[in-house]
Amino acid sequence: MARTAATLAKGPIALGNLAAILHPVNGRSMAYALMVRRVVEIDLDARLGDRSECRAVPPLPLAMPSIRR
């Protein structure tokens, strides 16, 4: 996760490049797992491929909203 965060801090990157940075064999699966964990956002408007754009997911708020008004 640290390597991915450092890479995406520089800006968007192609899925193929991110996969190559993560692992030589399982990099793409690792990128998908990071998407599920809300670390990486992959553009799903187009067909997934090596050129799909990956971005860092903005951090979620730390505090839970109050249920009281």
N, C-alpha and C positions, 0 to 999 in steps of 0.2 A: 504494500500500500504506500509506503514511503517513497519508493522509486516512482510509482505512478503519480503521486501528488507532486513530486518535484518536476516530473516531465510535463504535467498538465499546467503547472504554474506558469510556464513559458507561453502557453496558448494552446489552441486546439491542435490535434495530431491525428493522422490517419490511423484507422484500426490496424492495418497491417504493420505500420511502424511501431505502434504501441505493443502489439503482440510480440514483435521481434525483441523489444526491450524487456518484456516480462519474462519470456521463456522461449527457448528455441523450438520446442515441440508443442507445448501446451499453452502458449501465450494467448491464443485467441480465446480458449476456454477460460483462462484467467481473467481476460478483459470482460467477458460476459459475466463472470462471477462478481467482478467489481461493479458492473452495472447494476446487478441485483442488489448489491450492498449499498447502492447509492453513492459510490465514489466517482464513477465514470458515467457520463451521459453520452450514449451513442445515438447518432441521428438515425431514426427508424423510418423517416419519411420515404426513403428510397431503399432499394434492395441492399441487404448487407453485403459488403465486400471489403477488400483491402483498402479502398479509398473512403470508406465511411468515416465521417468526422466524429472524433471523440473529444469531449470537453469535460472539465471538472464540474461536479455538481455543487451548486452553492450550498453552504452549510445550513443545516436546519436550526431553528431557534432552540436554545438550550432549555428554556423554561416552558412548561406546559401552560396553555391558556387556562384561565380560571373558568369554572362552570357557573360561578356567581356573577350577577350583573352589578 
